[in-house]
Amino acid sequence: MQLRKLGRSALQITPLMLGGNVFGWTANEPTSFAVLDAFIEAGGNCIDTADVYMARVPGNKGGESETIIGRWMKARGNRDKVIIATKLGNPMGPGKEGLSRNYIFEAVEASLQRLQTDYIDLYQAHKDDASTPLEETLQAFDALVQQGKVRAIGASNYGANRLADALHISEQKGLARYESLQPRYNLYDREDYEHDLEPLCEKQGVGVIPYFSLAAGFLTGKYRPGLPLPTSARAQGVQSRYMNERGFAILEALDSVARSYHATPTQIALAWLIKRPSITAPIASATSVEQVRELVAATNIALDDAAVAILNQASKRRH
């Protein structure tokens, strides 16, 4: 896979990132190791996780995904060959959330320990923290960069105004800036990103690594009208958000384009994202080696303008 520069940072990542949000949840440790191995063997180099993964699973406390990735890197001895992106800010327990200076310093040490490394390639604010001044957050991130504990910083789930303010503060104060944005973005969820965030990211040279690239599995095509819901942990959420007239029209378009490219709907949905000029690399997760192979194959599909037009037309917002 050809590498892409992430924002203005020194990080070079493949056009597909492997999501770690299933490690310690729907993928146990042996399965997670197999998935990680398959991704690296296929040429991938970037793995996205967060400290809070997978705190919502009964019996977990958070940090399980980072811990599994850390054990895998130690077992494989490949830390220098992978780009690790993780996040902080979501609740990890009483008093353990947000983007204050003190908590950032506390959270990074915990993530470093779980990942069994002395640096994080991309450290991201998982969500905006309106209770902490942006300058305080950015000064703390900048200190981590200066200390060599973090190579680059990014933002996740930021609105356009707050991201613009953060970029302005970094420029004015000479601080490390957010080199990436991680928004919810896929063929169905388009409006929020494309309206305000995309122009800003393109103008400021911010890399974009969208999550929910497959709309929580809906765009894989396994959710169809008249068929039973898959036995998935996400099925109920998918049903309420995506299983509607517009969603099914998108699936029909994916089916049509997939047939012409001898591909799967999953691969076409990812190829659409990979082709979009503002996108650096979509994030997608897998719970089997077979799924990894399907995901990676999307990086070899170059959609033509006609295919993109079909997908764009089907996914237009219907008012």
N, C-alpha and C positions, 0 to 999 in steps of 0.2 A: 504494500500500500504506500502510495506517495504521501510524504509528510506535509503538513500544513502548519504555518506559523500561527501561534495563538496570540492574537492581538499584536502588541508591539514587544512582547516578551521574547526571551531566548528559547522558549519551549517550542518544540516541534512535535506535533502529534499526528497520528493517523486520522483519516476522515471518518472514523467510527470510534466512539469511546464505549468501553464495556461498563455497564452499570453494576455497582456492587450492592444495590438495594434489595437483592434477593439472598445474599449470603447470610446464613444464620436464620433464614426464614423459610422460603420454599426451596432453598438449596442448602443441604447440610455441608459440613466441612469437606468430606471427601468429594462430593459433587462439585462444590465450589472450586476445589483444587483442579479438578478435571476441566471445568469450564475455563478457568484462568489459563491453564496450560494450553488448551485448544486455541484460545484467543491469541496468545503470544506466538504459538507455532504458526498461526495463519498470517502473522505479520503485524498484528495489533500491538500498540505500545502504551495505551493510556487507559487507566482504570479510575472510575469516579465512585466515591463513597461519601460517608458522612459519619460524624461521631454518634449521631442519634440512631443510625441503623443498627440493629433492628429492635429498638426499645419497645415498640408497640406489640411485639410478639409475647404472649404470656410466658412468664419465666425468664424473660430477658431483661436487661437493665440498660441497654444501649452499648455501643462499642463493639458489638459482635462482628459486624462486617469488617471493620478495621482490624480486629484481632485475627480474623481468618486470613485477610490479605497479608498481614504481618507475618503470620506463621508460614504462609505460602512463599513469600519472598525469602524468608530465612532458609526454608527447606530447599529452595531452588538456587539460592545464591545469586539472584538476578536483580538486586535493587537498582543497579546502575543502568539496567536495560528497560526499565518501566517508568512511566510518568504517573505519579500518584496524585490524584486530586481528591481532597476531602473538604468537609465543611463543618462549621460550628455555628451556634446561635440558637438552635431549637432546644427546648427544655430537656435537660439531662438529669434533673432532680432539683430539690429545693435550692434556690439560689444559683443554680447552674444553667444559665441561659443568657442570651443577649450578646451585645458587642461592646461592652465596657472594656477599658484598658486592662483592668485587673483580671476580668474573666477570660479575655483573649489569651493572656499569658498563661492562665491556668489550663485552659482548654487545649492549647497547642501542646503542652507537655504531656497531657493525657493521651492525645492522638499519637504523638511521637512514640510514646511507650507502647501503645497497642500495635502500631505499625512496625515496631522494632527497627526504627530508622532514626537518623539524626537530622533529617530534613524532609520537608513536604514540598513537592514541586508546585502545586497550585492549592493555595489555602483560600477557601471561599466563605463569605458571609452567607449562611443558609437562607436568611431572610433579613429584611430591613429591621432595624431597631430604632424606632422613633424616640425612645427615651434616652438615647445616648447621642451626643453630638457627633456628626459625621467626622469632624476633625479629630476627636478623641479616638475613634475607631481606626481611622487611617493612620494616625501617628503610631498606634500600637502595631498595626500591620507593618508599617514601615520599619519599626524597630526589629521586628522578626526577620524582615528581609536583610537588614543591616547585620544582624547576628548570624545570618546564614542558615537559619532554621526554616525559612520559606524562600522559595525562588520567585514566585509570582503570586499575586492575589486576584481574587475574582468575586463577583457578586451573584447571588441567586435570588430570584423572586423580587427584584427591585423594580419599582416603577420608573418611568422615563425621567420624571422631574428629579427624583432622589439620585438616580444614577448620574444625571447631568451635574447635579450639585456636587456629588462626590468627586467626579472627574475634575471639576473646576477647582475644588479645594486642593486636590493633589497637585494640580498644575501651579496654583498660586503659592503653595507652601513647599513645593519641591519634595513631595512625598510619593512613595510608591502608589501607583494608581491601579484601579480595577482593570485588569487586562482581559477579563472575560465576563460574560453574562450567561447565566443559566436560567432561561425562562421555560415555562410550559409552552411547547410549540410543536405542532404536527399538522397534518392535512385538515383535521377538524378544528383544532384550536389555533386559529390564525389571527384573529382580529387584534387581540391585545398586543401581540408582539409586532405585527406589521404596521400598525397605525402610528405608534410613537417610538417604540424601542428600536425597531430596525433602522429607521433613518439616523437615529442618534449613534447607534453602534457603527454604522457604515461611515458616518462623518468623523467619528473619534477613533476609528481603527480598533474597536473592541471586538475580540473574538466571541463567537456565540456557540454555546454547546447545549442545545436544548434537551430537556428531559421530557418524559412521556412522549417520546418520538413516535411510538406506535399506539398512542392513546390508550395506555394501560392494557394493550393487547387487542383492542377493538379492530385496529387496522390490519391485524394478521388475517382477518377473514373468518375467525372461528366463532364470531357472533353473527348469527343470521336470523332474519325474520322467520318465525314459525318453527325454529329449532330450539331444543332445550338449551338453557344456559350452560356454559362449561362449568365444571366443578373447580372453579378458581377462586382464590382468596379475594380477587378484585371484581368478580362477576357482577355483584349487586351494584357497585359504583359505575361500572361500565354500562350496565343496563339503563340506569337513570340518566346518565349524561350523554351517551352516544347512540343508543338504539332508537333512532327516530328517522323521519323521512330524509333529512339531509345526510345523516350518517350512512344510511343504506345506499343513497345515491353515490357517495364517495366509494363505498365498497364495490359498486357496480363499475365505476370508472377504474378502480384498481384492478379488478378482474380483467377488464378489457385490455388495459395496458400490459398487465402481467402476461396475458396470452401472447401478445405480439412480441414480447421480449423473452418468452419461455422462462419466466420467472414466477415468483410467488408474490401475493399482495404485500407481504412483509418487506420483501426486497424492493419493490417499487415505491412503497411509502418512505423507506429510508433513502432510496436513490433520489427521490424528489427533494428531500431535505439537503442531501449532500450536494446537489446541483445548485441550490439557491446561493447566490454570491455572498450573502451576509453570513452564511452558516459555516463555521469551522468544522464541527463534527457533531452529529447527533449522538445522544447517549441511548443505548439499548441494553437490556439485561437478558440473560439466558439462564436456564436451569438444566441444560444438557449440552453435550458436545455437538449434537446434531443441530441444535438451535444456534450455537455459535457459528457453525459453518454456513447456515442459512443467512445469518446476519452479515457476516464478512463478505459473502458473495455480492451483497448489494453495492459494495465499493467498486465493483467491476462493471456496473451497469451505468452507461452514459445515456440518459434520457434525451431524446431529441425534442425540439420545440413543440412538435405536434402532440407528443405524449404529455408534456408539461401543461399544454393548453387544455387537454382533456381533464387532467386532474385539477387544474385551477378552476375550470368552469364548474365541475361537480362540487367543489368544496367552497364555492362562493357563499357568503352568508346570505340566508334567505330571511328577509324582514317581513 
